């Protein structure tokens, strides 16, 4: 019997009052597939991830994650990398403690790593390249260092479905590439399905299998070349939108939020 895809969304809609965030959304994400979720601010990208996590009830339709219908939050088999928000300098945790929350943070009381847990935390710290700063106060680490630790936390249970909400925001190019490599390696090594919300496609364009583009309550789903073109985006927005390609640059002009979300500079990496 063929196992169910890690993520199945059927006829999903989400409305807030008279406003339709998105509707009629059908999507299956296959093992090892990476789908980038794009769109202007307010198009419902983060809301979609929250719905998959069981934190946002649908107005219509259904979501099945890892073979079970999503009804409530708290599925530890789903990995989640949140938006990069710097932790306060006084945060009373070391770097490895932040990773450890993915291993033992579900327990009641103060998490005290057991021997097996400590070995898992050490392995995760190595996998995300955080050995040099794992014992420093997490609030004193750079944004890129903190985000590597969050990736380690999200991968603690070797999730078969990984949700990433703007994981590259505010990171420099080197740290963006490092985080992308970690996510890509996990899905290739484990066959995990990945949905990655981003406002900038360039760091992941060479890794992406399909793009889900949300705008104005509508969506388009397909391979990058099938979605990121002038005809499709103009139809999606209901206004002229131009996709310009020159050498290593991809620029989308004329879409709402263009200044913040749609000027894409594609730096080729690893031959992509």
Buried (B, 14 or more C-beta within 10 A) or exposed (E): EEEEBBBBBBEBBBBEEEEBBBBBBEBBBEBBBBBBBBBBEBBBBBBBBBBBBBEBEBBEBEBBBBEEEBEEEEBEBBBBBBBBEBBEEEBEBBBBBBBBBBBBBEEEEEBEBEEEBBEBBBEBBEBBBBEEBBEBBBBBBEBBBBBBBBBBBBBBBEBBBBBBBBBBBBBEEEBBBBBBBBBBEBBEEBEBBBBBBBBBBBBBBBBBBBBBBBBBBBBBBBEBEEBBBBEBBBEBBEEEBEBEEEEEEBBBBBBBBBEEBBBBEBBEBEEE
